[in-house]
């Protein structure tokens, strides 16, 4: 319960999409703007 598993990602322009599965019953996608992520 309350667990998500990242299944992959895609970079489209300045956006990053992270695909995930949750509790073996649902799938979803989270979208981020690269300017809010710190890369070292």
C-alpha positions in Angstrom: 0.0 0.0 0.0 1.1 3.6 -0.7 4.0 2.5 -2.9 4.9 3.7 -6.4 7.5 2.3 -8.7 9.2 4.4 -11.4 8.9 2.5 -14.8 10.7 5.0 -17.1 11.2 8.6 -18.1 11.1 10.8 -21.1 12.6 14.2 -21.8 10.5 16.5 -24.0 12.0 19.9 -24.4 12.3 21.5 -20.9 10.0 18.9 -19.3 10.7 15.5 -17.8 7.9 12.9 -17.6 8.3 10.1 -15.1 6.0 7.1 -15.6 5.1 5.0 -12.6 3.0 2.2 -11.3 1.2 2.2 -8.0 0.3 -0.8 -5.8 0.2 -3.1 -8.9 -3.2 -1.6 -9.8 -2.7 1.8 -11.4 -0.3 3.7 -13.7 0.4 7.3 -13.9 2.8 10.0 -15.1 4.4 12.9 -13.2 5.6 15.9 -15.1 8.4 18.2 -14.0 10.0 21.4 -15.5 13.8 21.0 -15.6 14.4 24.5 -14.2 13.1 23.2 -10.8 15.5 20.2 -10.6 19.1 20.6 -9.5 21.6 18.7 -11.7 25.2 18.3 -10.4 
